[in-house]
Amino acid sequence: MDGQIKPRFFVIITVMLLCVTAVVMLNTRRAENDIALYTAEAEATVERLNERISEKESTLTYRQSDAYVERVARDELDMLRPGEYCYTAR
């Protein structure tokens, strides 16, 4: 050997670098896909939870209303307003 680097050495090094680069790119792409899937699942969960919050807020608003209090008083507690009479059939 006379101290010169043979062209075959450059080809081998280039192929090895290309292989390493390909593996890194594939791993990066897989990680990006995993992150995208996780993000989509998280966004869907947030949307479902926001819908549940909205339903709970609507229920709370209704239960704090006079209409709800009156319905429970009449239907569940059998209460009457002053001056009202309850007639039952025998």
C-alpha positions in Angstrom: 0.0 0.0 0.0 1.4 3.4 -0.9 -0.6 5.6 1.5 -3.4 6.4 -0.9 -7.0 5.8 0.0 -8.6 3.6 -2.6 -11.9 4.6 -4.2 -13.5 1.4 -2.9 -13.1 2.8 0.6 -15.1 5.9 -0.2 -17.9 3.8 -1.7 -18.1 1.6 1.4 -18.1 4.7 3.7 -20.7 6.4 1.5 -23.0 3.3 1.5 -22.6 2.9 5.3 -23.5 6.6 5.8 -26.5 6.2 3.5 -27.7 3.2 5.5 -27.4 5.0 8.8 -29.2 8.0 7.4 -32.0 5.8 6.1 -32.4 4.1 9.5 -32.5 7.5 11.3 -35.0 8.9 8.8 -37.3 5.8 9.2 -37.2 6.0 13.0 -37.9 9.7 12.8 -40.9 9.1 10.5 -42.2 6.4 12.8 -41.9 8.7 15.8 -43.7 11.5 13.9 -46.6 9.1 13.1 -46.8 8.0 16.7 -47.0 11.6 17.8 -49.6 12.4 15.2 -51.7 9.4 16.4 -51.3 10.4 20.0 -52.2 14.0 19.3 -55.4 12.9 17.4 -56.4 10.7 20.3 -55.8 13.5 22.8 -57.8 16.0 20.7 -60.7 13.5 20.5 -60.6 13.0 24.2 -60.6 16.7 24.8 -63.6 17.1 22.5 -65.5 14.4 24.3 -64.7 15.9 27.7 -65.7 19.4 26.5 -69.1 17.9 25.4 -69.6 16.3 28.8 -68.7 19.6 30.5 -71.3 21.4 28.4 -73.9 18.8 29.2 -73.1 19.1 32.9 -73.3 22.9 32.8 -76.7 22.7 31.1 -77.9 20.3 33.7 -76.6 22.5 36.5 -78.2 25.6 35.0 -81.6 23.8 34.7 -81.4 22.5 38.3 -80.7 26.0 39.6 -83.8 27.3 37.8 -87.2 27.9 39.3 -88.8 25.6 36.8 -86.8 22.6 38.1 -87.6 23.5 41.7 -91.3 23.7 40.9 -91.3 20.4 39.0 -89.5 18.5 41.8 -91.8 20.1 44.4 -95.0 19.1 42.5 -94.0 15.8 40.9 -91.7 14.3 43.5 -92.7 15.9 46.8 -96.5 16.3 46.0 -96.4 19.9 47.1 -99.0 22.5 46.1 -99.0 26.3 45.8 -100.9 28.2 48.3 -104.6 28.2 47.3 -104.3 25.1 45.1 -106.2 22.0 45.8 -105.5 18.4 44.9 -108.3 16.2 43.7 -108.0 12.5 43.5 -110.4 10.0 41.9 -111.6 7.1 43.9 
